[in-house]
Each structure stands twice: as C-alpha cells, then as structure tokens.
C-alpha cells in the first residue's frame, strides 16, 4: 500500500494540535457560530423582503444549510483534520486547481466576514462611547481575538461558550417580550401568514432566504478544528446537526416574536431591528436601560462570531500547508502553545489590512458599501462550496469508512445540492455585480496558485493525500 494512503483509523491518528474539545464544547462552538450576529442585524432586511411571515425564510434557510451540514458531518468523521472543505474536495477529486479554488474561497469568505463583523462591533461600540475612532476599535478587537486564538483552542472555545450564553440571553429577551405582549392580547397572529406577494409568495421566500443565509453560515467553521476534537467520529454528527437545529429553532422563535411585537414597516426600516423590539416598552423596565443592555449583548454576539471566523482561516492555512497546497510555513506550530502561530499572524494581518483598506476607501470618497458587497460575495462563495462539499461526500462513499463513520441519507444530500444551486442562482441574478468582486478574488487566488505551482514543480513536491483513485492504487 502507498505511503500516502489514509487508513480507516484516521480518526484516531496522532496530531500536532492538542485534542481538547469535547462533544459538549463542540456543540456550543457550532451553536455560537451559527447564531452569531446575523440574527441581530438581518431581521429587518428579511422582513422587508418577505413580509410578516419572514419567519418562513429563516426556517427554509436553516433547512437548506442543515442539508449541507449532513455532508460535513459525514466527511468530518472520515477525515477529522483541519482544512475542512478544501481537504474534502482534494480527497474527492485530487485536483490542485479545484482544491486551491476552494481554499481561496473559504479564506476570502472568513477573512472578509471577520473584517465586516469587526466594523459592526465598532459601530455598536460607538452607540455606547463615541470617543475612540471606529477603525481603532475594530483593529483592537481583531488583535484581542487573535491573542485568544494564539493562547490555545481550549481558551478560544471556552470563550466562545461564555459569549454564546450571553447572546442567547439577548434572543431569549426578545422572545420573552413577545410572550408578555401576546399575553396582553395585543398580538395579531394574522401577520404571521402575511407575505409581500408583489412578485409572488415563492419569490418572496427565496428572496428572504438569500438575505438570511449569511446568518445561517458558520457551521462549516467547526470542521476546521476537527483535529482538536476528542473522539470526532462520535462528537461531530451530534454536535454539528444538533447545534444547527437548535439555532434554527431559536431563529424561527425570534423571527415570530419580532413580527408579533413590531410592525414590518418599522422592522424593515431599521438597521438594528431587534433593538426595536426591546424598545417597544413592553416590559416594566426603562426602554433606555434595556436598549443599552441589548446593545452590549449585540456586541458580545458580534465578538463571538468574529472569534470563530478568526480561528477558521488559520486552521485552513495550517491544514492545507500540510497538504502542500499553500506554503509549508503555515503548518508551523508554536512549541509552547501548540497553535498555528504563523497562520494566525497572517490571518490577523490580512483582516487588519481589509479594515485599513475600507477606511481608506471611505476617506477617498469612493462611495462603495464594501461591507455589504463582501457579505454578498461571501454568500456566493459559500453556496458554491456547500454544493461542492455535498458532491464530495457522494463521490467518497465507500472510502475510508468504519463502523463508526456517520452516513447521511443520500436523498437529502441530493436535495441539498439542488437547494444550494437554486439559491446561488438567485443571489447571482439578484446582484450580478457581485460576480465582478468574485472574479477579482479568484484572479488573485489564481496568481497565488501559479506561484505555488511553480515552486512545487521546481522542488518536485506533490500534494499530500492524492486523489481518490491514487489512494486506491497499490504500491
């Protein structure tokens, strides 16, 4: 058998990273990342697209994302290693160009999301204290979270658990307000079936799902810490699917609550729609005090998501460096902390550069909403990646399986591919200019691939792992 062949016992293989994440910690890691900050900032946009029944868009969005989650859960039990989607595509197709494309797409999505979230944190911070410049606050947040990431994955995940509990408290507060409001007999339940049917109910729902899908993402980040999970073959299916379904229930409950308490016009016209629910003066507490508390909770939610998105690119770089897809320097682990220090430093530098670039564009008066456009670009990349990961799961059926390997229902995986492709088509149709940004990012990635390819050819290096066919070939 070739030295590159991966055996079914891969789940128990030794790793340079420390296995410290339990199944329970992984569940909260997934839950915290999926809940994230999207629900705090996107409710108004989704309400404007769908109408009072915008809870249905969150329900459909969670369903589509969960279908992709099934593929991730299956592949994570086979290949519990850092790198996630990039590794799965490499295993399935063994094509360096495709693997590098997925790697660049994941890195672009995670790094852009980190910059956008850090900027959002600065905006909320300004509501409480207008002293420091927004750019300074955003960069400070990135540096603090990068330090936590460097200290160790246990510290990162435990911090994530604490902040997840805080952000859940904010969402529970919204639901509690709706319960009190409903108990008074003031709620109009007819609004829950009210669709903005100007272009048809189906198109209204699809439009809402497209807007809300950004808040559904994040579960894919969990597989990038697979190499640091205890008994991943048992922990991943439960934690990944359980966390996503829990987040889905919370999303629908919050959407229903917001729709019952505040009219759709007010929600759709607010950049912080859930804050409108808190300020509705339903509870016997000062609306100003509740508003301040909720703003702090929103900042914690953004911090929580940013922490995970900062962990993700460093683990992608680490994992793919071990596969010789990116320079080997990114696979270097700090001797004392056993964390990928080079990859963390590079990721931090890129996010700070994005923040500085955004600040420079605003100073130059270009007038481009960079954050909004990058959010759309992120969704385009992720929908493409999700579909490709599901296809990879189907291609890799029968490879590297043991009695402990989780296997997702084939019919649901096929449905997942169709759902992601349809939603991707709609997003591109709705905002075709996003393709220009995607093309620019891919062009940069292509240049990097050409440099890496030339380097590996000069030194006679082949990508580790090999294709599916190559791994089956006897020596």
N, C-alpha and C positions, 0 to 999 in steps of 0.2 A: 504494500500500500504506500502511496506517495506521502512524503513528509508533510505536504500541505493539507492532507485530508483531515477533516474535523470529525471526531467521533461523537456518538450519541451522548457520551458522558460530558459533553462540553459544558453543561450547566454546572458541573462541579469542578471545572478546571481552575487551576490556580490563577491569580490575578495580582498585578502590582498594586491595584487600588484596594482599599480596605473594605471588606464586606461588613457593613454596619447598619444597613437599612432593613428593618423588619417589615413584615407584611402590613402591619398597622400603620407604621410610619409612611410606607409607600402609598397606602390608601389616602392618607391626608395630603401627601405630596401631590397626588393626582387631583384630588378634590380641590385643593387650594389653587392649583394651576388652572383647572377648567373654570372654576368660579371666577377667579381673577378679578380684573377691574372692568371687563367688558360689560357686565350686567349693570354696573354703576353708571356707565356713560352712554350706552347704546339703546336704552329703553325708549327714549324719546324718538330716535330715528326710526326704530322698528315700528313704533306706534303710528308714526306718520305714514309709513308705507302700507301698513295692513289695516289700521283702524282699531277699534276697541277689542277686537278678537286677536290682538297681536300675540297673545299667549300661544296661539297655534303655531306661529312662526318659530318660537323657541322650541316647542315640542317637536316639530319636524326637523329642525336643525340638530337637536340632540340625537334624534333617531339616526340621521344620516352620519353624524360624527361617530356614534356608537358602532355602526356597521364597520367603519374603518378601524375602530378600537378593537374589534374582534380579531382582525388580521394582525394588528400589533401585538395583541395578547398571545396569539399562536406563535408568531415569529420570535417573540421575546423568550418563550420557553425553550425554543430550539437554539437560539443564539443570544444568550444573556451577556451581551458585551456592549460597551459604549459604542456609539455611532448610529444606532437606530436605523432609520430608513436607508441611509447610504449603504450600510452593511447588508441589509436585506436585498436591495437591488443588485449589489455586487454578487451576492450568493446566487441570485436567481439568473442573472444574465451574463455576469463575468465580463462586462464591457466597461472599460475605464472611462470612456466619454460619458456614458449614461450615469455611472457612479459619481463622477465629478460634477455633473449637472445637478444631480440630486443633492450632493453635498453643498454646492454653492447656493442652491435654492433654500435649503434649510438654514444655512448660515445667514443668508440675506434676510430671511424672514425673522429669525431670532434676534439678530443684531438690530434690525430696523424697529422691531417691536420694543426692544429694550430702550432705544432712544426715544420713541414716541411715548412710552409709559413714563420714563423719567421726566420728560417735558410736562406730561399731565400731572405728575406729582408736584412739580414746581408751580403749576397753575393753582392747584388746591392749596398749596402752602401759602401762596400769595393772598388767599382769602383770609388766612389767619394772621399773617405777618407780611407786610409789604416791603420790609427792609431789604433783604438780600435780592440781587438780580436773579431772575428765573434760571438763566444759564448756570450760574454758580450753584444754585440749589440742586439742579438736575445732575450736574457733574459730581457734586458731593455725594448724592445718593448712589450713583454708579460706583464710586470709589469705595464707599462703605460696604455695599453689597458684594463687590469683588473681594474685599478683605475677608468677609464672612465665607465666601466661596473658597478662598485660599486656605483658611483655617481648617477646613475639612468638611466632607459631605454630611457627617452627623450634625455638625453645627448648622449647616445650611438647611437640612431637613427639619431639625428641631425648631429653628427659627420659623420655617415655613408652617409648621403645625400651630405654633402660637398665633401667627398672623391669620391663619385660616380660621381659627376660632373667633378672632376679633371681627373679621369680615363677615363671617356667618352671623354674628350678633347683629350687625347692621341690617342684613337681609331679614333676619327674624323680626327686627324692629318694624320694618316695612309691613310684613305680614300681620304683626300684632295690631298695627294701626288700622289695617283693613278689617280685622276681626272686630275691633271696637266699633269702627264705622258701620259695619254691617249689622252689628247687634243693636244699634240705634234705629235700624230700619231705614237708613238713608241710602243704602246701596241700590243701584239699578242694575240687576243682573242681565238685562237685555243687552247691555253694552258688550257683554262677553261674546255675543254672536254677531256683532256689527262689523262688517268688513268694508274697507274702502274699495268698493267694487267698480270703480270707474273704468278700469281696464280688465275687469273680471276677477272673481274670487281667487282662482288658481294663481293668476299672475301676481295678485296682491300678496299671497302667502309666499310664493317663490321670492318676490322682492324682499319681503321681511326676512326670510331665511338667509338671503345673500348678505343683508346688512348685519344680521345677528351672528353669522357663522364665525366671525372673528372672536366672539366671546365663547364659542364652543371649543376653539382650539386650545392646545396646551397639553392634552393627554399624551401627545407624541413625545413631549419632553421627558416623560417618565422613563422611556426605554433607554434613554441616554445615560441613566445611572444604573443600568441593569447589572453591570459588572461589580456594583457595590451593594447588591441586594442579597440578603440571606435566603437560600432556597428559592431562587427566582421562578423555578418551574411551578411551584405552588403559590407563590405570592402574587405573581403578575396577573393571571386571569381574574382572581378575586379583587385585587386592588384596582386594576385598571377599569374593568367593567363596572365594579361596584362604585368607584368614585365618579365615573361618568353618569351613571344612572341617578346617583344621589344629587349631583349637580343639576341634572335635568329636572328632577322633582322640585328643587329649590327655584330654578329659573321659572318654571311654569307658575309656581305659587306666588313668586314676586310679581310676575307679569300680570296675573289675575288681580292681585292686590292693588297694584298701581292703577290698573284700568278701572277698578271699582271706586277708588277714592278720588282720583283726579281725572278731569275730562281729557280726552285725547288731544284736543287742540292745545291745551296747556302743556301736556307731556311732550308733544312733538315740537313745541316751540322752545323747549328748554335744553340747555347743554348738560344739565345735571337733573334729569327727570326724577330720579328717586328722591332728590332733595325736595322737590315739590310735594311729594307725599308726606315727608317729615314735617314740612312747613304748613300742612293743611289744618293745623290746630285741632287735631282730633284727641290727642292725649292731654291729660291735665298737667302738662309741663310746658314751660315757656317755649314757643316755637324757635326763638333765637338760640336758646340753650341747646335744644335738640338739633338745630341746624349746625351749630359748632361741633357738637359731638359726632354728628353724622359725617361732617367734612373730615374730621380726624380719622374716622373709620374708613372713609373712602381712600385717604392717603395710605392707610395701612394695607388696604386691598391692592392698591397700585404697587406698593412696595413688595408685597407678597408675590405678585405676578412677575415683577421685574427681577426679583431674586431668582426665580426659576428660569426665566429667559436668559439671565446672565450665566447660569450653570450650563444651560444647553449647548451653546456654541463651543465652550471649552471642552466639553465631553465629545462633541462631534469631531473637533480637531484632533483630540487625543486618540480616539478610536480609529479614525481614517489615516492618521500618521502611522499607526501600527500596520495598516494595510498598504502603506506606501502610495496612497492617493494624494496626500499632502506631505510637505517636508517632515522628516523624522524628528526634527527639533520639537514639534508639538507633542510628541509622545513622552517627553522628559517629565518625570515625576519628582517633586520636591522630596529630598531624602527624609526630612523630619516629619512633614505634614502628610506625605503620600498623596498629594493632589497635583494635577497637571498645571504646574505654575506657568510654564511658557504659554500654553494655550489660554490660560486665564488672563495673563498680561496682554496678549494680543487682542483678545476679545474686548477687554476694557478699553484699550487704545482705540479700537475701531468705533465703539459706541461713543466715546468722547469726541472722536473726530466727526461723527454724524451730528452730534449736538452742536459742535462748533460750526459745521457747515450750514446747519439750519439757521443758526444765529446770524451768520454772515449773509445768507440769502435775504433774511428779513431786513438787515441793515442796508443791503443794496437795493431794497425796494422792488425785488423781483415779483412779489405778489403771488407766489405759488404756495398752496397749502401742502407742504411737503409731508406732514404727518398724515393727513387724510389720504393722500395719494399712496404713501407707503403702506398704509393699512390695507388698501385695495390690492396692491401688489402682493402683500403678504398672503392674502386670501387666495389669489390666483395661484401662487406657488404651492401653497399647502393643499389646495384641492387637487392639483396635479400630482403632488407627492402621495397624498392619500390613495388616489386611484392606482398609482403605480405600486404602492406597498401591498394593496389588496391583490393585484395581479401577481406580485411576487409570492404571496402566500399560497396562491393556487399553483403556481409553477413549481414551488418547492414541496408540494405534497409528496410524502413518502421519503423525503430526505431527512437524515439526522433526527429521526423520531424514536422515542422510547415510550414505555407505558405511562410515563408522567407527562408527555407532551400534550398540551391542550390543542384541540382541533375545533375550529369554528365551523358552523353549518355552512356548507358550500353555497346553498341557495341565498343565504344572507350576504355572503361575500360578493356574489354576482350582483345582487341588488345594490350593494354598497358602491360597486364600480359605476353602475348606471346613475345612481344618485349624485355621486361626485362629478361625473362628466356633465350631467344636465345642469347642475348648479354652476360649474365652471363656465359652461357655455353662456349662461345667463349673465354672470358677472362680467365677462368679456363684452357681451353685447351691450350691457348697460353702461360700461365705462371703457370703451375701446382704447382711450388714451393710456390706460394702464399698461397696455402691451408695449408701448414705447419705453416705459420705465423698466419693464421686464426684459426687453431686448437689450437695454443698456447694461443691466446687471449681468445678463448672460454673456454679453460681449466681454465684459471684464473677466468673468469666470473662464471664458474661452481662452483669453490671453494667459491667465494663470495656468490653465491646463497645458497649454502649449509649452510654457516654461518648464513645468514639472515633467512633462513627457520627454522633452529634450534632455533633462537632467537624468532621468531614469534610463533612457536609451544609452547615454554616454557611459553610465556606470553599470549597465547590464542588469538593472533591477526590474523584477516583475512584481506586480501587485500581489499581495498575500491573499490566500484563500482560494483564488481561482474560480472559474465558472462551475456551474452545476455539472456539466459534462466532464470537465477536467478533474473534479473531485472524485468522479466515479471511475476514472481511468486507472487501471492497475499500474504499478511501477514496473 
